[in-house]
Amino acid sequence: MIRRLATTLAAALARARSPLLAVLPVVLLGGALAAGISAWRMERANAGIAAIEAGRDLPVAVDAPAPLLLARILQLARRGGTEEAESLIDALAIEGEPALVARARYALANARLRRAFTHIERSELDLAGP
């Protein structure tokens, strides 16, 4: 029984070998192309993150990679742009990376606290509220 199964498998492999050899280079080329595009996107995202961390005011689209969105949110939180940061946090939450979303929300909350304390120090109590 096992010998018969092995013979059947060998015959099936012999019949399929020619089409497999024809398709294999196409599949490998597609995989290499996909890996190249992925590496290029990652390089662009890393360049954007480096530019943001260097202090450049680089606008980021809502469909940007999550680390790039986080870098922009942190920059906006440091500069007091809480309204724009909120829309980016919503876009980041859609991607579903909870650790990055939590970090972004903490940064936004800290920016709001800093702004509130600044208003309190100036005795602008009405502006210090939510």
JOHU-V587600 format. One record per backbone hydrogen bond with DSSP energy under -1.0 kcal/mol. NH is the residue of the N-H (numbers start at 1). CO is the residue of the C=O. If there is no record, write none. Layout:
BEGIN
nh co
NH CO
NH CO
END
This chain:
BEGIN
nh co
5 1
6 2
7 3
8 4
9 5
10 6
11 7
12 8
13 9
14 10
15 11
16 12
17 13
20 16
21 17
22 18
23 19
24 20
27 23
28 24
29 25
30 26
31 27
32 28
33 29
34 30
35 31
36 32
37 33
38 34
39 35
40 36
41 37
42 38
43 39
44 40
45 41
46 42
47 43
48 44
49 45
50 46
51 47
52 48
53 49
54 50
55 52
56 51
58 56
64 61
69 65
70 66
71 67
72 68
73 69
74 70
75 71
76 72
77 73
78 74
79 75
81 76
82 80
85 81
86 82
87 83
88 84
89 85
90 86
91 87
92 88
93 89
94 90
101 97
102 98
103 99
104 100
105 101
106 102
107 103
108 104
109 105
110 106
111 107
112 108
113 109
114 110
115 111
116 112
117 113
118 114
119 115
120 116
121 117
122 118
123 120
124 119
END
